[in-house]
């Protein structure tokens, strides 16, 4: 389903340059740009969540303990694989 979106002339010119450089259509260039921005927003949210987690000393200690448990589990699997020749 096609939709019409108005963008500023400078943004359109940049989109044209991107599409030419990547050898894709304007629609594909715009879709990729939107997806990149969506991912950036997601990662910004993850970063904020980790900052909040670190600010809570109890929650951060629990996180560190869980990571240590997973690190040990990973090494255990590696040792088993080495011993079995996998």
MMTF fields as JSON, N, C-alpha, C and O atoms, coordinates in Angstrom:
{
  "mmtfVersion": "1.0.0",
  "mmtfProducer": "UNKNOWN",
  "numBonds": 343,
  "numAtoms": 344,
  "numGroups": 86,
  "numChains": 1,
  "numModels": 1,
  "chainsPerModel": [1],
  "groupsPerChain": [86],
  "chainIdList": ["A"],
  "bondAtomList": [4, 2, 8, 6, 12, 10, 16, 14, 20, 18, 24, 22, 28, 26, 32, 30, 36, 34, 40, 38, 44, 42, 48, 46, 52, 50, 56, 54, 60, 58, 64, 62, 68, 66, 72, 70, 76, 74, 80, 78, 84, 82, 88, 86, 92, 90, 96, 94, 100, 98, 104, 102, 108, 106, 112, 110, 116, 114, 120, 118, 124, 122, 128, 126, 132, 130, 136, 134, 140, 138, 144, 142, 148, 146, 152, 150, 156, 154, 160, 158, 164, 162, 168, 166, 172, 170, 176, 174, 180, 178, 184, 182, 188, 186, 192, 190, 196, 194, 200, 198, 204, 202, 208, 206, 212, 210, 216, 214, 220, 218, 224, 222, 228, 226, 232, 230, 236, 234, 240, 238, 244, 242, 248, 246, 252, 250, 256, 254, 260, 258, 264, 262, 268, 266, 272, 270, 276, 274, 280, 278, 284, 282, 288, 286, 292, 290, 296, 294, 300, 298, 304, 302, 308, 306, 312, 310, 316, 314, 320, 318, 324, 322, 328, 326, 332, 330, 336, 334, 340, 338],
  "bondOrderList": [1, 1, 1, 1, 1, 1, 1, 1, 1, 1, 1, 1, 1, 1, 1, 1, 1, 1, 1, 1, 1, 1, 1, 1, 1, 1, 1, 1, 1, 1, 1, 1, 1, 1, 1, 1, 1, 1, 1, 1, 1, 1, 1, 1, 1, 1, 1, 1, 1, 1, 1, 1, 1, 1, 1, 1, 1, 1, 1, 1, 1, 1, 1, 1, 1, 1, 1, 1, 1, 1, 1, 1, 1, 1, 1, 1, 1, 1, 1, 1, 1, 1, 1, 1, 1],
  "groupList": [{"groupName": "UNK", "atomNameList": ["N", "CA", "C", "O"], "elementList": ["N", "C", "C", "O"], "formalChargeList": [0, 0, 0, 0], "bondAtomList": [1, 0, 2, 1, 3, 2], "bondOrderList": [1, 1, 2], "singleLetterCode": "X", "chemCompType": "L-PEPTIDE LINKING"}],
  "groupTypeList": [0, 0, 0, 0, 0, 0, 0, 0, 0, 0, 0, 0, 0, 0, 0, 0, 0, 0, 0, 0, 0, 0, 0, 0, 0, 0, 0, 0, 0, 0, 0, 0, 0, 0, 0, 0, 0, 0, 0, 0, 0, 0, 0, 0, 0, 0, 0, 0, 0, 0, 0, 0, 0, 0, 0, 0, 0, 0, 0, 0, 0, 0, 0, 0, 0, 0, 0, 0, 0, 0, 0, 0, 0, 0, 0, 0, 0, 0, 0, 0, 0, 0, 0, 0, 0, 0],
  "groupIdList": [1, 2, 3, 4, 5, 6, 7, 8, 9, 10, 11, 12, 13, 14, 15, 16, 17, 18, 19, 20, 21, 22, 23, 24, 25, 26, 27, 28, 29, 30, 31, 32, 33, 34, 35, 36, 37, 38, 39, 40, 41, 42, 43, 44, 45, 46, 47, 48, 49, 50, 51, 52, 53, 54, 55, 56, 57, 58, 59, 60, 61, 62, 63, 64, 65, 66, 67, 68, 69, 70, 71, 72, 73, 74, 75, 76, 77, 78, 79, 80, 81, 82, 83, 84, 85, 86],
  "secStructList": [7, 7, 7, 7, 7, 7, 7, 7, 2, 2, 2, 2, 2, 2, 2, 2, 2, 2, 2, 2, 2, 2, 6, 7, 7, 2, 2, 2, 2, 2, 2, 2, 2, 2, 2, 2, 2, 2, 2, 2, 2, 2, 2, 2, 2, 2, 2, 2, 2, 2, 2, 2, 2, 2, 2, 1, 2, 2, 2, 2, 2, 2, 2, 2, 2, 2, 2, 2, 2, 2, 2, 2, 2, 2, 2, 2, 2, 2, 2, 2, 2, 2, 2, 2, 6, 7],
  "xCoordList": [0.844, 0.0, 0.9, 1.7, 0.771, 1.589, 0.968, -0.248, 1.817, 1.394, 2.235, 3.344, 1.707, 2.441, 2.89, 2.098, 4.185, 4.754, 5.517, 6.318, 5.267, 5.989, 7.266, 7.255, 8.372, 9.638, 10.252, 9.891, 11.17, 11.829, 12.692, 13.197, 12.864, 13.681, 15.1, 15.626, 15.719, 17.073, 17.078, 18.009, 16.039, 15.942, 15.728, 16.284, 14.932, 14.701, 16.0, 16.32, 16.742, 18.013, 18.981, 19.673, 19.032, 19.905, 19.454, 20.281, 18.148, 17.611, 17.967, 18.307, 17.89, 18.268, 19.744, 20.098, 20.6, 22.027, 22.273, 23.061, 21.598, 21.751, 21.3, 21.99, 20.142, 19.607, 20.558, 20.779, 21.111, 22.069, 23.326, 23.816, 23.849, 25.084, 24.893, 25.796, 23.73, 23.444, 22.814, 22.614, 22.507, 21.872, 20.57, 20.347, 19.722, 18.399, 17.374, 17.726, 16.118, 15.053, 14.943, 15.464, 14.255, 14.0, 13.206, 13.466, 12.251, 11.445, 12.314, 12.173, 13.212, 14.106, 15.06, 15.299, 15.601, 16.503, 15.774, 16.323, 14.543, 13.763, 13.437, 13.523, 13.068, 12.763, 13.979, 13.86, 15.148, 16.37, 16.702, 17.148, 16.482, 16.761, 15.83, 16.265, 14.569, 13.605, 13.985, 13.93, 14.369, 14.773, 16.02, 16.103, 16.983, 18.19, 17.828, 18.379, 16.926, 16.499, 15.73, 15.889, 14.903, 14.158, 15.13, 14.94, 16.162, 17.16, 17.928, 18.225, 18.244, 18.936, 18.09, 18.606, 16.806, 15.915, 15.838, 15.825, 15.788, 15.761, 17.023, 16.945, 18.187, 19.446, 19.584, 20.171, 19.053, 19.035, 18.239, 18.641, 17.12, 16.301, 17.029, 16.958, 17.724, 18.5, 19.579, 19.793, 20.258, 21.306, 20.727, 21.323, 19.562, 18.916, 18.553, 18.708, 18.067, 17.696, 18.921, 18.833, 20.057, 21.259, 21.775, 22.288, 21.646, 22.036, 21.177, 21.69, 19.878, 18.977, 19.315, 19.265, 19.656, 20.02, 21.275, 21.333, 22.281, 23.528, 23.312, 24.009, 22.351, 22.057, 21.391, 21.385, 20.836, 20.212, 21.225, 21.34, 21.957, 23.074, 22.64, 23.364, 21.484, 21.003, 20.694, 21.108, 19.983, 19.641, 20.901, 21.0, 21.866, 23.11, 23.898, 24.475, 23.927, 24.615, 23.955, 24.644, 22.629, 21.91, 22.256, 22.452, 22.329, 22.69, 24.095, 24.319, 25.028, 26.402, 26.481, 27.223, 25.725, 25.702, 25.14, 25.652, 24.089, 23.505, 24.482, 24.603, 25.177, 26.183, 27.279, 27.71, 27.727, 28.777, 28.292, 29.043, 27.042, 26.486, 26.45, 26.78, 26.053, 26.013, 27.414, 27.624, 28.378, 29.763, 30.286, 30.961, 29.98, 30.406, 29.741, 30.394, 28.46, 27.734, 28.326, 28.441, 28.702, 29.304, 30.634, 30.919, 31.449, 32.74, 32.535, 33.276, 31.543, 31.266, 30.937, 31.424, 30.117, 29.768, 30.998, 31.155, 31.866, 33.08, 33.974, 34.512, 34.134, 34.974, 34.418, 35.179, 33.106, 32.496, 32.732, 33.04, 32.59, 32.808, 34.243, 34.495, 35.198, 36.608, 36.898, 37.583, 36.384, 36.625, 36.028, 36.599, 34.885, 34.235, 34.751, 34.371, 35.609, 36.151, 35.138, 35.202, 34.205, 33.16, 33.591, 32.842],
  "yCoordList": [-1.156, 0.0, 1.233, 1.423, 2.039, 3.244, 4.39, 4.581, 5.131, 6.314, 7.484, 7.297, 8.678, 9.884, 10.572, 10.808, 10.897, 11.598, 12.797, 12.659, 13.96, 15.15, 15.28, 15.162, 15.529, 15.757, 17.048, 17.533, 17.581, 18.819, 18.567, 17.46, 19.589, 19.421, 18.916, 18.099, 19.386, 18.935, 17.449, 16.726, 16.994, 15.581, 14.741, 13.65, 15.244, 14.529, 14.428, 13.37, 15.52, 15.507, 14.508, 13.78, 14.469, 13.51, 12.083, 11.195, 11.866, 10.542, 10.105, 8.944, 11.024, 10.715, 10.318, 9.35, 11.06, 10.736, 9.358, 8.572, 9.078, 7.775, 6.658, 5.651, 6.84, 5.815, 5.565, 4.417, 6.621, 6.453, 5.739, 4.829, 6.149, 5.546, 4.059, 3.255, 3.701, 2.304, 1.53, 0.318, 2.244, 1.658, 0.942, -0.219, 1.685, 1.188, 2.267, 3.408, 1.891, 2.861, 3.834, 3.584, 4.953, 5.903, 5.235, 5.473, 4.411, 3.719, 2.825, 2.818, 2.071, 1.181, 1.987, 1.618, 3.073, 3.918, 4.486, 4.515, 4.935, 5.477, 4.386, 4.62, 3.208, 2.102, 1.728, 1.479, 1.689, 1.364, 2.451, 2.152, 3.7, 4.805, 4.739, 4.95, 4.452, 4.343, 3.178, 3.31, 2.043, 0.884, 1.196, 0.8, 1.894, 2.278, 3.192, 3.051, 4.105, 5.013, 4.262, 4.547, 3.309, 2.497, 1.73, 1.662, 1.158, 0.409, 1.335, 0.962, 2.531, 3.509, 3.838, 3.891, 4.056, 4.356, 3.189, 3.386, 1.971, 0.787, 0.708, 0.485, 0.891, 0.811, 1.942, 1.748, 3.109, 4.2, 3.782, 4.06, 3.119, 2.643, 1.593, 1.609, 0.684, -0.333, 0.332, -0.051, 1.325, 2.037, 2.726, 2.679, 3.368, 4.013, 2.985, 3.238, 1.821, 0.771, 0.268, 0.018, 0.119, -0.332, 0.725, 0.393, 1.981, 3.054, 2.98, 3.084, 2.801, 2.691, 1.455, 1.498, 0.364, -0.857, -0.653, -1.074, -0.005, 0.254, 1.2, 1.112, 2.096, 3.041, 2.362, 2.913, 1.175, 0.399, -0.666, -1.71, -0.401, -1.272, -2.718, -3.649, -2.908, -4.281, -4.998, -6.139, -4.338, -4.94, -5.203, -6.221, -4.277, -4.452, -5.65, -6.409, -5.825, -6.971, -8.279, -9.258, -8.294, -9.48, -9.762, -10.914, -8.714, -8.862, -9.449, -10.357, -8.932, -9.426, -10.891, -11.671, -11.265, -12.651, -13.568, -14.664, -13.109, -13.919, -14.078, -15.164, -13.003, -13.09, -14.082, -14.873, -14.04, -14.963, -16.405, -17.285, -16.646, -18.001, -18.465, -19.614, -17.577, -17.939, -18.148, -19.044, -17.339, -17.514, -18.884, -19.549, -19.305, -20.621, -21.718, -22.687, -21.574, -22.571, -22.68, -23.78, -21.557, -21.577, -22.306, -23.066, -22.079, -22.761, -24.254, -25.065, -24.628, -26.048, -26.755, -27.857, -26.129, -26.724, -26.836, -27.817, -25.837, -25.856, -27.011, -27.733, -27.187, -28.279, -29.613, -30.476, -29.805, -31.043, -31.277, -32.394, -30.24, -30.385, -30.756, -31.587, -30.149, -30.466, -31.891, -32.615, -32.308, -33.663, -34.708, -35.783, -34.394, -35.336, -35.213, -36.002, -34.239, -34.062, -33.518, -33.814, -32.726, -32.15, -30.815, -30.192],
  "zCoordList": [0.0, 0.0, 0.0, 0.916, -0.994, -1.127, -0.331, -0.328, 0.331, 1.083, 0.599, 0.099, 0.749, 0.388, 1.652, 2.565, 1.698, 2.838, 2.288, 1.364, 2.854, 2.428, 3.252, 4.477, 2.539, 3.226, 2.694, 1.622, 3.454, 3.052, 1.817, 1.629, 0.973, -0.236, 0.052, -0.704, 1.125, 1.459, 1.817, 1.462, 2.518, 2.867, 1.612, 1.488, 0.695, -0.568, -1.36, -1.901, -1.428, -2.159, -1.526, -2.238, -0.205, 0.48, 0.196, -0.007, 0.18, -0.111, -1.527, -1.757, -2.463, -3.844, -3.907, -4.579, -3.211, -3.196, -2.591, -3.115, -1.498, -0.846, -1.778, -1.928, -2.402, -3.3, -4.468, -4.855, -5.024, -6.127, -5.656, -6.325, -4.504, -3.99, -3.696, -3.928, -3.191, -2.839, -3.999, -3.915, -5.074, -6.26, -5.892, -6.238, -5.175, -4.805, -5.135, -5.436, -5.075, -5.332, -4.168, -3.08, -4.412, -3.329, -2.206, -1.026, -2.575, -1.576, -0.709, 0.514, -1.332, -0.585, 0.294, 1.443, -0.229, 0.562, 1.776, 2.877, 1.575, 2.688, 3.712, 4.917, 3.238, 4.145, 4.98, 6.18, 4.348, 5.084, 6.108, 7.216, 5.734, 6.658, 7.863, 8.995, 7.631, 8.729, 9.636, 10.859, 9.064, 9.859, 10.682, 11.844, 10.104, 10.846, 12.017, 13.109, 11.798, 12.86, 13.944, 15.13, 13.541, 14.503, 15.394, 16.608, 14.798, 15.569, 16.513, 17.648, 16.044, 16.888, 18.121, 19.237, 17.917, 19.037, 20.011, 21.226, 19.475, 20.323, 21.18, 22.389, 20.551, 21.282, 22.295, 23.36, 21.981, 22.959, 24.197, 25.327, 23.973, 25.083, 25.914, 27.143, 25.244, 25.957, 26.803, 27.953, 26.239, 26.976, 28.207, 29.283, 28.054, 29.206, 30.276, 31.471, 29.834, 30.783, 31.556, 32.758, 30.872, 31.568, 32.533, 33.601, 32.168, 33.094, 34.347, 35.461, 34.17, 35.321, 36.152, 37.381, 35.486, 36.199, 37.035, 38.19, 36.45, 37.183, 38.362, 39.373, 38.228, 39.313, 40.512, 41.613, 40.302, 41.374, 41.801, 41.159, 42.884, 43.262, 43.504, 43.15, 44.093, 44.335, 43.018, 42.814, 42.15, 40.857, 40.033, 39.347, 40.106, 39.349, 39.888, 39.108, 41.206, 41.795, 41.349, 41.063, 41.291, 40.811, 39.348, 38.96, 38.552, 37.138, 36.998, 36.197, 37.774, 37.721, 38.149, 37.553, 39.173, 39.634, 38.551, 38.323, 37.891, 36.812, 35.656, 35.089, 35.305, 34.239, 34.602, 33.763, 35.847, 36.29, 36.178, 35.757, 36.554, 36.454, 35.005, 34.711, 34.098, 32.679, 32.127, 31.309, 32.559, 32.112, 32.513, 31.727, 33.725, 34.194, 33.377, 32.991, 33.114, 32.327, 30.934, 30.394, 30.348, 29.019, 29.005, 28.08, 30.022, 30.101, 30.318, 29.763, 31.114, 31.349, 30.041, 29.788, 29.216, 27.921, 27.034, 26.307, 27.092, 26.282, 26.724, 25.885, 28.015, 28.528, 28.072, 27.632, 28.165, 27.738, 26.258, 25.842, 25.47, 24.023, 23.719, 22.846, 24.43, 24.209, 24.615, 23.892, 25.768, 26.242, 25.315, 25.13, 24.736, 23.828, 22.404, 21.539, 22.149, 20.81, 19.827, 18.634, 20.321, 19.445, 18.881, 18.129]
}
